[in-house]
């Protein structure tokens, strides 16, 4: 399921890197999503940035702490998530994770918007 906020938001980014970031996040969600559950990709403007959020309900990826927000690389974090964070940082953003066994998992990053 993809959800987008109305309006146009200009983000200057390396499309190849952002594609790899989204692929890494969606791959983790697919691997850990419970059968029949949906994965939600949400794009919304926030504080001069575009907030990109991938959310799902399912198991927690090995190496991620449960019940707290943190930024990778975290000791034991999957390699793909650590690399995704580095790519987001090259775009002057950061990658955050919220893992909660009752509310599900969210992976989010911000990309600065052009004004």
Secondary structure, 3 states (H helix, E strand, C coil): CEEECCCCCCECCCHHHHHHHHHHHHHHHHHHECCCCCCEEEEEEECCEEEEEEEECECCCCCCCCCEEEECCCCCCCHHHHHHHHHHHCCCCCEEEEEECCCEEEEEEEEEECC
